Amino acid sequence: MVESRKLLSQEVEPPVQDFIDSGVLPLAIAAVKAENSELQYEATWVITNIASGTSEQTTAVVDHGAVPVLIELLGSPEVRLQEQAAWALGNISADSPGLRDQLVADGIVTPLMSSIKEDMPISFRRNLSWVLSNIFRYKGIDMPEEEKLLVLGELKHNLEKQDDFEVKSNSIWTLNYFMEQSDSHIQLVVEQGFVPLLVENIPDTQLQKVTVRCLGNILTGNDSQTEQVLEAGVLPLYLDILASSHSESVRKEVLWSLSNVTAGTATQVQRVVDAGLLPVLVDSVMQGSLAERKEACWALSNLTSAGSTDHVKALVEADALPAFTKMLISTDVRLVEVTLDGLGNTLRILSESDEGAEGAIQIIRAADGVDVLESLLKYASSAVVSRADHILNTYFPNSEEVSSPDDALMEDLRMIFGEPTDAGGAEAAHDLPEQASKYTTVPLEQLGEEDEEEPEGDGASASV
């Protein structure tokens, strides 16, 4: 077994399939049942490394009956055997939703949680935190409520008591995956008191992206859940990130989170205004990356649906109308629709107020907004054409349709504002929410520049 373990631990092309074909796997599983702890340890290590192979090789481990044996080993009095069994089970759970489901059905959670002790080695706690992240990584989990609460209890302990970066990072990723399973999980997380713990970790730049994402998932929930995050003091931290963070992906996550806040209640919109975030949102539209501009535009547009007249006036004072005009120059159909909704809502609300919309109309004219709106009358999307036509007829009745969206004026605008986005309507509809509604975000693997923060051991990995 020692020699087998050494061969299977090779970094380059370990002979996993050769060992399976040679019949070593059932011998290793039988050895785990032996009373010799040294033999058990080496045999479990062999199984761990075989389970780190291809999906077919990992499935072979399961098909040979290793799972019940490994789960039983979690109850061993020897910590090293518990840890190695957990590692093997972590590799299996990382392979596919089907194998993960089988582990949960076979009862992995309770023995896994029972193996946790306050004085356990940090390596074991790291290992367990990684296994939990793999269990919840795939959606569609079917787990009893009491087991979910056991897991949440461990995650909360890790955030409250552990200083180890790897343990905390894996725990927040697990919490993130847990909430993406279903809306009901968001309420469980809020009820268990995770919100202030997450907010406390935002200033840690190593944990910042996953923490912001985790809180962002809570903000996709109902107004009460959103209020919990706001009460914990997240908005000043968001402002600081947008003002000083060098990470585009983190700034994008913050803007996405804010778009869900501005889709909430008028009181929650007021919190955004009071925190001084409107000028920052406008600046993100005017100067941010494409991803940032999209999310910031959503945040501003949502405000025009969820906010009051005073909120819309504050938006205009923050120079949002030229920002809306800029975002109309895009091939991203859904984004153009959302921008037109924001522009139309602003003009409608102001026209119904005592002051009227004349000031806003003049700002749009000065930003060449009328010409941009006229160009949209030849847009490929009927929804865009309808929205643009309504705004023009209602608020700019003396405008004239331009002959082509590609005339000299549009070329000048492209020079000023940059080229249209490459995203088509289908992609935009997938990535962006409905107007003034809360929504889940893009898959984690699309986060961008810092995905190495995701739990180490993403997928199956051989023991060393």
NULO-57804 format. One line per 10 residues: number of its first residue (from 1); their letters; for each residue x, y, z of C-alpha. Coordinates in steps of 0.001 Angstrom, whole numbers. Layout:
// residues N
NUM) A) X:Y:Z ~ ...
//
This chain:
// residues 464
1) MVESRKLLSQ) 0:0:0 ~ 2869:2371:743 ~ 4388:1771:-2681 ~ 966:2139:-4322 ~ 383:5413:-2506 ~ 3769:6758:-3626 ~ 3129:5875:-7268 ~ -342:7395:-7195 ~ 1023:10583:-5630 ~ 3164:11400:-8671
11) EVEPPVQDFI) 2441:14902:-9896 ~ 2837:13937:-13547 ~ 515:11273:-14966 ~ -64:9113:-11901 ~ -1014:5592:-13051 ~ -4549:5709:-11655 ~ -6159:3655:-14400 ~ -3434:1014:-14201 ~ -4197:498:-10519 ~ -7917:211:-11219
21) DSGVLPLAIA) -7352:-2238:-14075 ~ -4989:-4304:-11915 ~ -7631:-4813:-9222 ~ -5962:-2770:-6488 ~ -9094:-737:-5668 ~ -11117:-3545:-3982 ~ -7973:-4592:-2069 ~ -7547:-1038:-777 ~ -11194:-833:293 ~ -10856:-4162:2117
31) AVKAENSELQ) -7684:-2897:3810 ~ -9552:125:5186 ~ -11647:-2354:7179 ~ -8532:-3937:8737 ~ -7590:-3380:12365 ~ -4072:-2211:11542 ~ -4227:1582:11572 ~ -1071:1959:9456 ~ -2605:-235:6763 ~ -5910:1635:7048
41) YEATWVITNI) -4134:4956:6638 ~ -2148:3959:3555 ~ -5157:2258:1946 ~ -7351:5322:2494 ~ -4620:7461:963 ~ -4588:5198:-2101 ~ -8375:5532:-2424 ~ -8071:9313:-2056 ~ -5637:9498:-4946 ~ -7687:7225:-7180
51) ASGTSEQTTA) -10736:9403:-6440 ~ -8745:12411:-7647 ~ -8661:11069:-11189 ~ -11160:11359:-14008 ~ -14890:11195:-13422 ~ -14898:7555:-14540 ~ -12114:6734:-12090 ~ -13876:8502:-9223 ~ -17078:6677:-10106 ~ -15170:3387:-9938
61) VVDHGAVPVL) -14292:4172:-6314 ~ -17986:4620:-5533 ~ -19085:1574:-7543 ~ -16667:-627:-5598 ~ -18431:335:-2356 ~ -15902:2719:-854 ~ -18344:5376:365 ~ -19899:3541:3364 ~ -16424:2381:4417 ~ -15035:5906:4274
71) IELLGSPEVR) -18019:7384:6128 ~ -17551:4801:8878 ~ -13886:5758:9112 ~ -14949:9315:10015 ~ -15801:7855:13423 ~ -12307:6475:13981 ~ -10578:7463:17245 ~ -7497:8396:15156 ~ -7653:11914:13764 ~ -5325:11145:10862
81) LQEQAAWALG) -7717:8406:9649 ~ -10673:10748:9970 ~ -8850:13420:8010 ~ -7787:11091:5206 ~ -11310:9663:4922 ~ -12701:13209:4709 ~ -10219:14025:1962 ~ -11295:11007:-80 ~ -14956:11878:396 ~ -14182:15474:-594
91) NISADSPGLR) -12726:14287:-3883 ~ -15827:12203:-4550 ~ -18230:15036:-3723 ~ -16308:17391:-6025 ~ -16697:15121:-9041 ~ -20354:15578:-10010 ~ -23824:16405:-8680 ~ -24771:12723:-8919 ~ -21917:11497:-6730 ~ -22456:14395:-4326
101) DQLVADGIVT) -26120:13420:-4034 ~ -25143:9830:-3321 ~ -22816:10909:-508 ~ -25537:13026:1093 ~ -28054:10197:748 ~ -25549:7801:2340 ~ -25381:10086:5379 ~ -22038:11861:5093 ~ -23071:15075:6864 ~ -23668:13972:10458
111) PLMSSIKEDM) -20481:11834:10780 ~ -18521:14648:9128 ~ -19820:17183:11636 ~ -19295:14735:14531 ~ -15600:14474:13654 ~ -15119:18176:14436 ~ -13379:18870:17741 ~ -12205:22181:19181 ~ -8605:20964:19444 ~ -8488:19320:16001
121) PISFRRNLSW) -5399:20031:13844 ~ -5765:23078:11606 ~ -5028:20872:8583 ~ -8100:18784:9385 ~ -10310:21846:9859 ~ -9097:23217:6516 ~ -9833:19860:4921 ~ -13344:19761:6368 ~ -14091:23318:5252 ~ -13054:22320:1720
131) VLSNIFRYKG) -15227:19187:1800 ~ -18248:21261:2825 ~ -17650:23668:-50 ~ -17656:20703:-2452 ~ -20875:19298:-995 ~ -22765:22543:-1647 ~ -20976:23568:-4840 ~ -23495:21851:-7096 ~ -27091:23035:-6975 ~ -30096:20835:-6350
141) IDMPEEEKLL) -28997:19393:-3024 ~ -31558:17376:-1050 ~ -30603:17544:2620 ~ -32672:17361:5827 ~ -33116:20630:7699 ~ -31262:19378:10775 ~ -28192:18585:8692 ~ -28280:22036:7102 ~ -28311:23578:10566 ~ -25349:21429:11614
151) VLGELKHNLE) -23380:22749:8638 ~ -24387:26353:9320 ~ -23281:25935:12906 ~ -19803:24902:11783 ~ -19593:27729:9255 ~ -20604:30268:11903 ~ -18007:28898:14304 ~ -15341:29274:11625 ~ -16248:32912:10986 ~ -16455:33754:14685
161) KQDDFEVKSN) -13532:31795:16103 ~ -11080:30932:13335 ~ -8320:33236:12118 ~ -7003:30881:9445 ~ -7539:32394:5990 ~ -8171:29102:4217 ~ -10806:28008:6729 ~ -12600:31352:6573 ~ -12409:31562:2782 ~ -13768:28048:2295
171) SIWTLNYFME) -16499:28729:4835 ~ -17686:31883:3061 ~ -17631:30096:-295 ~ -19713:27312:1247 ~ -22159:29853:2624 ~ -22347:31405:-814 ~ -23082:28063:-2472 ~ -25600:27284:270 ~ -27633:30418:-478 ~ -27553:29785:-4207
181) QSDSHIQLVV) -29334:26467:-3603 ~ -32709:28112:-2886 ~ -34323:31330:-1662 ~ -35270:29649:1617 ~ -31572:29214:2392 ~ -31110:32983:2398 ~ -33538:33258:5301 ~ -31726:30486:7178 ~ -28442:32362:6812 ~ -30008:35616:8042
191) EQGFVPLLVE) -31695:33903:10989 ~ -28437:32254:12063 ~ -26775:35674:12420 ~ -24292:35560:9547 ~ -24910:39077:8189 ~ -22800:41063:10712 ~ -20058:38416:10536 ~ -19859:38816:6772 ~ -19866:42618:6955 ~ -16979:42447:9427
201) NIPDTQLQKV) -14905:40588:6826 ~ -15403:43048:3947 ~ -12300:45134:4814 ~ -10120:42006:4483 ~ -8938:42347:884 ~ -8176:38624:624 ~ -11751:37737:1545 ~ -13400:40791:31 ~ -14670:39411:-3262 ~ -16334:36286:-1913
211) TVRCLGNILT) -17710:38220:1072 ~ -19230:40897:-1155 ~ -20685:38191:-3371 ~ -22133:36390:-353 ~ -23809:39540:949 ~ -24950:40309:-2577 ~ -26833:37026:-2635 ~ -28639:38049:550 ~ -29541:41344:-1148 ~ -31285:39402:-3914
221) GNDSQTEQVL) -33766:38292:-1265 ~ -36786:40116:107 ~ -36866:43632:1547 ~ -36517:42394:5123 ~ -33380:40430:4275 ~ -31986:43444:2424 ~ -32669:45586:5486 ~ -30588:43232:7634 ~ -27562:43857:5406 ~ -28087:47610:5385
231) EAGVLPLYLD) -28530:47721:9167 ~ -25164:45985:9523 ~ -23512:49054:7966 ~ -22513:47760:4550 ~ -23069:50924:2480 ~ -20067:52944:3767 ~ -17897:49897:3031 ~ -19309:49716:-500 ~ -18510:53385:-974 ~ -14944:52809:166
241) ILASSHSESV) -14503:49880:-2241 ~ -15810:51861:-5208 ~ -13532:54759:-4306 ~ -10333:52853:-3638 ~ -10399:49200:-4750 ~ -8130:48255:-7650 ~ -10123:45086:-8333 ~ -12546:45491:-11203 ~ -14363:42281:-10290 ~ -14919:43427:-6687
251) RKEVLWSLSN) -16226:46813:-7843 ~ -18571:45038:-10240 ~ -19882:42857:-7409 ~ -20524:45952:-5280 ~ -22397:47666:-8112 ~ -24477:44529:-8672 ~ -25285:44507:-4960 ~ -26316:48164:-5056 ~ -28619:47513:-7999 ~ -30525:45122:-5751
261) VTAGTATQVQ) -30703:47704:-2967 ~ -32107:50379:-5298 ~ -34739:47841:-6375 ~ -35974:47673:-2784 ~ -38111:50065:-762 ~ -38042:53858:-932 ~ -36425:53854:2510 ~ -33643:51618:1248 ~ -33151:53868:-1772 ~ -32842:56790:645
271) RVVDAGLLPV) -30045:54959:2429 ~ -28147:54784:-867 ~ -28672:58509:-1429 ~ -27646:59392:2137 ~ -24480:57295:1809 ~ -23351:59521:-1071 ~ -23401:56704:-3590 ~ -25313:58377:-6444 ~ -22342:60393:-7781 ~ -20194:57257:-7538
281) LVDSVMQGSL) -22757:55256:-9519 ~ -22846:57930:-12189 ~ -19051:58019:-12304 ~ -19020:54230:-12727 ~ -21293:54560:-15765 ~ -19152:57285:-17297 ~ -15679:55893:-16558 ~ -15933:52279:-15420 ~ -15291:49088:-17338 ~ -18096:47669:-19458
291) AERKEACWAL) -19154:45285:-16680 ~ -19162:48105:-14121 ~ -21116:50422:-16414 ~ -23820:47815:-16907 ~ -24310:47153:-13200 ~ -24209:50856:-12312 ~ -26762:51623:-15010 ~ -29053:48957:-13568 ~ -28678:50513:-10128 ~ -29633:53972:-11408
301) SNLTSAGSTD) -32510:52678:-13516 ~ -33898:50619:-10629 ~ -33910:53748:-8493 ~ -36280:55445:-10957 ~ -38768:52608:-10408 ~ -38430:52068:-6660 ~ -37564:55591:-5506 ~ -39591:58708:-4813 ~ -39724:61990:-6704 ~ -37020:63399:-4418
311) HVKALVEADA) -34809:60411:-5194 ~ -35222:60988:-8918 ~ -34370:64652:-8452 ~ -31235:63627:-6552 ~ -30354:61317:-9421 ~ -30638:64200:-11895 ~ -28526:66431:-9665 ~ -25852:63705:-9689 ~ -25658:64062:-13518 ~ -27266:60707:-14250
321) LPAFTKMLIS) -29023:61900:-17424 ~ -25824:62262:-19504 ~ -24822:58841:-18137 ~ -28109:57352:-19354 ~ -27536:58963:-22741 ~ -24117:57375:-22981 ~ -25460:53898:-22225 ~ -27976:54177:-25077 ~ -25091:53775:-27518 ~ -24818:50018:-27249
331) TDVRLVEVTL) -25599:46829:-29145 ~ -26642:45212:-25846 ~ -30401:45189:-26393 ~ -31443:44532:-22805 ~ -29131:47240:-21484 ~ -30555:49779:-23925 ~ -34077:48822:-22854 ~ -33191:49265:-19187 ~ -31552:52623:-19871 ~ -34593:53811:-21789
341) DGLGNTLRIL) -36782:52717:-18870 ~ -34631:54748:-16495 ~ -34731:57764:-18775 ~ -38478:57470:-19357 ~ -39241:56986:-15667 ~ -37163:60040:-14780 ~ -38945:62276:-17276 ~ -42383:60962:-16295 ~ -41838:61430:-12559 ~ -40402:64913:-12981
351) SESDEGAEGA) -43180:65966:-15347 ~ -45709:64965:-12667 ~ -43895:66995:-9999 ~ -44376:70662:-9208 ~ -41106:71628:-10896 ~ -41781:69763:-14129 ~ -39342:68038:-16449 ~ -38122:71009:-18478 ~ -34747:71136:-16743 ~ -34155:67441:-17370
361) IQIIRAADGV) -35236:67827:-20993 ~ -32659:70587:-21489 ~ -29924:68418:-19950 ~ -30764:65584:-22330 ~ -30739:67941:-25305 ~ -27353:69331:-24258 ~ -25970:65784:-24064 ~ -27124:65127:-27670 ~ -29671:62765:-26191 ~ -32350:63634:-28726
371) DVLESLLKYA) -30140:62605:-31620 ~ -29255:59350:-29876 ~ -32924:58640:-29214 ~ -33763:59327:-32839 ~ -31067:56934:-33959 ~ -32706:54199:-31872 ~ -35809:54403:-34061 ~ -33864:52247:-36514 ~ -32702:49801:-33843 ~ -33182:46115:-34532
381) SSAVVSRADH) -35269:45589:-31381 ~ -38944:46588:-31565 ~ -38965:47048:-27789 ~ -36153:49598:-28065 ~ -37894:51396:-30929 ~ -41158:51557:-28986 ~ -39523:52975:-25861 ~ -37461:55546:-27789 ~ -40462:56611:-29848 ~ -42566:57127:-26715
391) ILNTYFPNSE) -39920:59336:-25081 ~ -39448:61394:-28241 ~ -43157:61908:-28870 ~ -43900:62718:-25233 ~ -40999:64965:-24284 ~ -39344:66024:-27566 ~ -42281:66477:-29973 ~ -40376:68708:-32395 ~ -37565:66235:-33043 ~ -37023:64730:-36473
401) EVSSPDDALM) -36084:61179:-37317 ~ -32527:60837:-38575 ~ -31843:59028:-41811 ~ -29444:56447:-40400 ~ -27948:55454:-37025 ~ -24523:55370:-38642 ~ -24351:58945:-39870 ~ -21652:61446:-38961 ~ -23301:62383:-35691 ~ -23237:58817:-34430
411) EDLRMIFGEP) -19621:58494:-35435 ~ -18860:61605:-33381 ~ -20711:60127:-30418 ~ -18755:56897:-30707 ~ -15524:58888:-30615 ~ -16705:60606:-27443 ~ -18267:57668:-25642 ~ -16449:54659:-27089 ~ -17562:51756:-29237 ~ -20800:49889:-28558
421) TDAGGAEAAH) -20583:46702:-26548 ~ -20160:43364:-28242 ~ -22857:41717:-26134 ~ -25930:40718:-28081 ~ -29488:40703:-26843 ~ -29528:37031:-25870 ~ -26449:37382:-23688 ~ -27751:40542:-22115 ~ -31072:38930:-21274 ~ -29222:36102:-19566
431) DLPEQASKYT) -26912:38279:-17498 ~ -29233:41084:-16457 ~ -32394:41251:-14361 ~ -35857:42550:-15009 ~ -36369:46215:-14342 ~ -36484:47138:-10646 ~ -36337:43556:-9500 ~ -33854:41568:-7475 ~ -31921:38883:-9257 ~ -29260:36303:-8944
441) TVPLEQLGEE) -25904:36936:-10515 ~ -23713:35281:-13135 ~ -22031:31962:-12341 ~ -19043:32166:-10023 ~ -16649:30990:-12684 ~ -17404:34199:-14590 ~ -16258:36463:-11774 ~ -13116:37496:-13576 ~ -9652:38318:-12460 ~ -9308:36724:-9017
451) DEEEPEGDGA) -10953:33316:-9222 ~ -8038:31736:-7395 ~ -9797:32836:-4203 ~ -12341:30065:-4734 ~ -11756:27132:-2357 ~ -8475:25417:-2942 ~ -9062:21917:-4206 ~ -11777:23046:-6603 ~ -12778:19708:-8050 ~ -10985:16495:-7220
461) SASV) -7369:16708:-6067 ~ -4863:14031:-5141 ~ -3469:13755:-1667 ~ 254:14449:-1519
//
